[in-house]
Amino acid sequence: MRDILIPCCQNLFKSVGGNCVPEGFLVAEVIGYPRFVADEFAEITFVEDCGLNNEEVISCPPDQLPAGYADRRN
């Protein structure tokens, strides 16, 4: 095993094995990737900036989204 720090999209955190940990922490992790590469594409229909560390972004499962939520476009 070796210590691995992988850059994350958030400035103060690093992504290790798919989990964000505070920068400066070392995590013993063995990452065996890529396991499977899916050559699939999708059209991005809606983009929204919800801010950093907003716990309400994913607050319910897909079947409990408000009516029309998935139909939003911009």
Backbone hydrogen bonds in HBPLUS format (Angstrom, degrees):
<---DONOR---> <-ACCEPTOR-->    atom                        ^
c    i                          cat <-CA-CA->   ^        H-A-AA   ^      H-
h    n   atom  resd res      DA  || num        DHA   H-A  angle D-A-AA Bond
n    s   type  num  typ     dist DA aas  dist angle  dist       angle   num
A0015-SER N   A0006-ILE O   2.89 MM   9  5.29 139.1  2.06 158.8 163.0     1
A0013-PHE N   A0010-GLN O   3.43 MM   3  5.64 165.2  2.46 109.6 113.9     2
A0023-GLU N   A0012-LEU O   3.09 MM  11  5.70 151.5  2.18 151.0 142.8     3
A0014-LYS N   A0021-VAL O   2.97 MM   7  5.55 163.7  2.00 160.7 165.3     4
A0021-VAL N   A0014-LYS O   2.87 MM   7  5.55 159.6  1.91 159.0 163.5     5
A0016-VAL N   A0019-ASN O   2.69 MM   3  5.21 170.4  1.70 151.8 152.7     6
A0019-ASN N   A0016-VAL O   3.02 MM   3  5.21 166.3  2.04 113.2 117.0     7
A0025-PHE N   A0022-PRO O   3.23 MM   3  6.01 163.0  2.26 139.1 141.8     8
A0074-ASN N   A0045-THR O   3.13 MM  29  6.53 143.8  2.26 160.2 161.0     9
A0057-VAL N   A0054-ASN O   3.36 MM   3  5.93 170.3  2.37 116.2 118.5    10
A0064-GLN N   A0061-PRO O   2.95 MM   3  5.58 164.4  1.97 124.3 129.4    11
A0065-LEU N   A0062-PRO O   3.36 MM   3  5.52 167.4  2.38 112.7 112.3    12
A0069-TYR N   A0066-PRO O   3.12 MM   3  5.55 162.1  2.15 137.1 136.5    13
A0071-ASP N   A0068-GLY O   3.13 MM   3  5.15 147.1  2.24 101.2 111.2    14
A0072-ARG N   A0069-TYR O   3.46 MM   3  5.88 171.0  2.47 112.9 114.4    15
